[in-house]
Amino acid sequence: MAGHGRRSRAVGAGAGVALGMAGAGVAALAGAASWAAPALGAVIGALTWGTHAAADRLGRTPAPRSAPDEPSPARDRTIPADTRPWLTRASEAAAKLDRHRRDSTDPTLTQALGNASTRIRAAADQLRVRADVVGVIDATTAGTDREALRRDERRLTKEAAAATPGPIREAKGASARAVAERLASLTRLADLRDLMTATIEATALRLEAAAERGSMLVSLRAADDAGTRPLDLTALGDELEAVQAGLDKLDEITRILQDEDATS
């Protein structure tokens, strides 16, 4: 880069001298005073060199960096506030179990904790996905007043009963049934949301229990200097099975939501 700058300046200086001499010669031939021709040549040379130097600096000026793209939100929906703490605790449990795996010096225990850590980490990711489903329910039901719908249903039912047989009674009855169906659907969604949130909570607690089992195993193995006491991995396996049962329950709730959405 420095060599390029020196060469460029040399070229500019040479061009300035050449054009300056040419300008002085032209001035002399045109009958300019003896002192004017060299002065005019010097001016032309200086202007030429200055113009070349400025153009060279501009050519070497790095282009301004374009502003980085604005980071797009990872999700359009926010994680519901009542599920966020359980997601945090699930992630912490997965990290804790992974630390135990790294701390273990027993090959058998290390392998068992490695398998458990992989399953716990995947379970924590699944809980985040299910929390997104809760967010979908919240977005679907946002701004809906179920108590207001109940009042509308009661009013329409009463007005339909009071109307004389005919088109008005039929219209009022149809409106009451439509409101009742909507209310039932919203109530069902609310119930499924509560069930999913409770299952997320229970599964996160099982993840913590599995991490605690890992802590206990590492402690027991550290206390057994000779390493002769057999490891009982049953309790850890039971906690992992309980975690899987929670995930299966969340899958079932999600399928129910999908089926209801398809039939709605």
N, C-alpha and C positions, 0 to 999 in steps of 0.2 A: 504494500500500500504506500510506504514511504518512497520507494523507488519510482512508483507511478507518479507521485506528486512532483518529485524532482524532474523527471523527464517532461512532465507537462509544463512546468515552469520554464524549462530550457526552451521548449518549443515556442512558448509564448514570448520569451525574450528575443529569440531569433526572428520571429515574425515581426516583433516591434521594431527591431533594428532594420530589417529589410524594407518594411513599409516606410519607416522614417527616412531612410536614405532615398527611397523612390520619391517620397514627397518633397524632399529638399531639392532633388534634381529637377522635378517638374517646376518647382517654384523658381529655380534659377533660370530655366529655359523661358519661363514666362516673363522674365525681366524683373524679378523681385530684387530688392536691395540685398547687398552682400550679407548683411547681418540677419535678414529676414528668412533666407532659405534654410540655414541651419536651425534656426529657432522653430520654424514650421515643421521641419523634419523631426525635431525632438518631441514636439507636441504630438505629432501623429504616432511616433513610436511609443510614447508613454500611454496614450489612449488605447493603442492596440494591445500593449502588454496588460494594462489594467482590465480591459474587457475580457481578455483570454483568462486571466487569473480568476476573475469573478465567475465566469462560466464554468471554470474547472472546479471551483469550490462548490458551486451549486450542483454540479454533476456528481460530486463525491459526498454530498450531504445525504445521510441515510434517510430513507422515506419514513415519515412518521408512522409509528406502530398503530395498527388499527386496534380499536378498543376490543377487548375480548367479548365474545358473545355473552349476553346476560344468561346466567345459569337458569335453566328452566326448572320449575318446581318438580321434585321427584314424584309428587302426586298432586293431583288437583284437589283431593280431599285431605283434610287434616285428620290425624288419628284421634278418635274420640277421647276426651279427657279421662273418662272412667276406665279406659283400657290401657292408657299410656303407662301408668306405673307398673302394671303386670308385664308389659313388654320389656321395660327396663330391668325388672327383676329376673325375667327369663334370660335376657342377654348376660346379666351378671352371673347367673348360675352357670351358664355355658362357659364363660370365661374362667370361672373358679374351677370347674372340673378340668378344664384344659391345663390350668396351672398345676393341679394335682398330678396330671399325667406327666408333665415335665419334671416334677419333683420326685416322681417314683423312681426307685433304683431296682425294683424287682421286675424282671422281664414279663412275668405272667400278669402282674398287676398293671404294669404299663400298657400292655396290650388290651386288657379289659377296660382300663380307663380311656384308652384311645378310642375304642369302639363306642363306649358310652358318650364320650365327648362329641363324637361325630353325630350320634343320634340326638343328643341334647341341642347341639347347634342347629341341626335341621328342624327340630321341634320349635325352637325359638323363632326361626324364620317363618314357619307355618303359622305361629300365633300372630305374627305381624300381618300376614296375608288375611287371616280371619278378622283381625281388627279393621282391616280395610272394608270387609263385608259389613261390619257394624257401621262404618262410616257411610256406606251406600244406603243402609236403612235410614240412618239419620237424615241424609240428604233427601231421601224419598218422602219422608214424613215431616220434614221441616215446615213450620208455618201452619200446620193443620191442628185445629182445636177440636179434639174428639168430644169434649163436652158440648161444644156448639153444635156438632153434628147430632148428638143425642137429642138436644132440644129441637132441632129441625125435624128429626124423625118423629118425635112425639107430637109436634105441632101438625105435621102433614098427616099423620095417622088420624088425629082428632078431626082435622078438617075434612078428610075423606069420609069419615064416618058420619059427619054432620051434613055432608052434601047429598042432594037428591040423586037417585040413580041416573047415570048418564055420563057424558064426556068429562065433566068437571070432576066427578068422583073418581073416574078411571085415571085421570091425569094426576090427581092428588095421591091416589094409591100407588101409582107407578113411581112417583117422586119419592114417596116414603120408602118403598122397597129399594130404590137406588141408593138412598142415603144409608139405609140399614146395611146393604152389601158393602158399601165403602167403609162404614164404621167397623164392620166385622173384619175386613181385610186389614185395616190399620191396627186393630186390636191384636190380630194374629201376628202382624209384623212386630209389634211392641213386645209380645210374649216371646217370640223367637229371638229378638234382640237381647232381652234379659237373659234368656237361656244361653245364648252364645257368649255373652259377657261373663256370666257365672262360670261357664266351662273354660274360658280363657284364664280366668282367675285360678280355678282349681288346677289346671294343667301347669300354670306357672309355678304354683306351690309344689307340685310334684317334681318339677325341674329342680327347684331348690332342695327338695328332699334327696334327690339323686346326687346332687353336688355334695350334700352333707354326708351321704353314704361314702362317697369317694374320699372325703376328708378323714372319715373314720378308718377306712381301709389303709390309707397312707400312714396314719398315726400308728395303727396296730403293727404294720410291717416295720415301721421305724423302731418301735419298742422291742421287736423281736430281732435282736442283733444276730442271732444264729440263722434266722430265716427258716426255722424248722417247723413253725406252726403253720398248718394249712390255712389258706385264705378261703373264707366263705363269701362268695360273691352273690349268694342268693338274694340278700336284701337289696343290693344294687339292681339285680335283674328284675326284682318285683317293682321297684320304682320306675324302671324304664318301661315295663309293661303297663303300668298305670299311666305314664305319659302317653304311650301309644293309644290307650283306651280314650284318653281325652281328645287326642287328635282325630280318632275315628268318630267320636261324638260330634266334633266340629264339622267334619265332612258330611255327616248325616244332616245336620242342621242346614248346611249350605245347599245340599241337594233339595231339601224341602223348600227352601227359599226359591231355588231355581224352578222347581216344579210349579210353585204357586205363581211365579212370575209368568211362566209359559201359559198357564190356564187363565190368567187374569185378563 
